[in-house]
């Protein structure tokens, strides 16, 4: 389903493709679960993005959130809470 979003400066990465994401020079990022965890670690380490949307980031480590915010033009983090 993501293929309709390909083209231009758009790309799709799996949560384990950290090096490929580092090489990508994109602007806007939407990431979910382990992918959101990977992206925040890379952004915290200095990979700049224009807009970052993370949804339910899951991971064993927590990046420095101040560094994530500093390397993002804007950052929205959504923690979904289900009640059935």
For each residue, the residues with C-beta under 8 A, 3 or more apart:
1: 4
2: 5 6 12
3: 6
4: 1
5: 2 10 12
6: 2 3 10 11 12
7: 10
8:
9: 25 26 27
10: 5 6 7 26
11: 6 24 26
12: 2 5 6
13: 17 20 21 24 35
14: 17 35
15: 33 34 35 37 38
16: 38
17: 13 14 20 21 38
18: 21 22 38 41 42
19: 22 23
20: 13 17 23 24
21: 13 17 18 24 38 39 42 47
22: 18 19 42 47
23: 19 20
24: 11 13 20 21
25: 9
26: 9 10 11 29 49
27: 9 49 50 51
28: 49 50 51 52 53
29: 26 39 43 49 51 52 53
30: 53 55
31: 35 36 38 39 40 52 53 54 55 57
32: 35 36 54 55 56
33: 15 36 37 55 56 57 58
34: 15 37 38 58 59
35: 13 14 15 31 32 38 39
36: 31 32 33 39 40 54 55 56 57 58
37: 15 33 34 40 41 57 58 59 61
38: 15 16 17 18 21 31 34 35 41 42 59
39: 21 29 31 35 36 42 43 52 54
40: 31 36 37 43 44 52 54 57 63 65 68
41: 18 37 38 44 45 59 61 63
42: 18 21 22 38 39 45 47
43: 29 39 40 46 47 48 49 52 63 67 68 71 72
44: 40 41 63 64 65 67 68 71
45: 41 42 63 67
46: 43 67 71
47: 21 22 42 43 71
48: 43 71 72
49: 26 27 28 29 43 52 71 72 73
50: 27 28 72 73 74
51: 27 28 29 72 73 74 75
52: 28 29 31 39 40 43 49 68 72 74 75 76
53: 28 29 30 31 75 76 77 78
54: 31 32 36 39 40 57 75 76 77 78
55: 30 31 32 33 36 77 78 80
56: 32 33 36 78 79 80
57: 31 33 36 37 40 54 77
58: 33 34 36 37
59: 34 37 38 41 62
60:
61: 37 41
62: 59 65
63: 40 41 43 44 45 67 68
64: 44 67 68
65: 40 44 62 68 69
66: 69 70
67: 43 44 45 46 63 64 70 71
68: 40 43 44 52 63 64 65 71 72 75
69: 65 66 72 75
70: 66 67
71: 43 44 46 47 48 49 67 68
72: 43 48 49 50 51 52 68 69 75
73: 49 50 51
74: 50 51 52
75: 51 52 53 54 68 69 72
76: 52 53 54
77: 53 54 55 57
78: 53 54 55 56
79: 56
80: 55 56
81:
82:
83:
84:
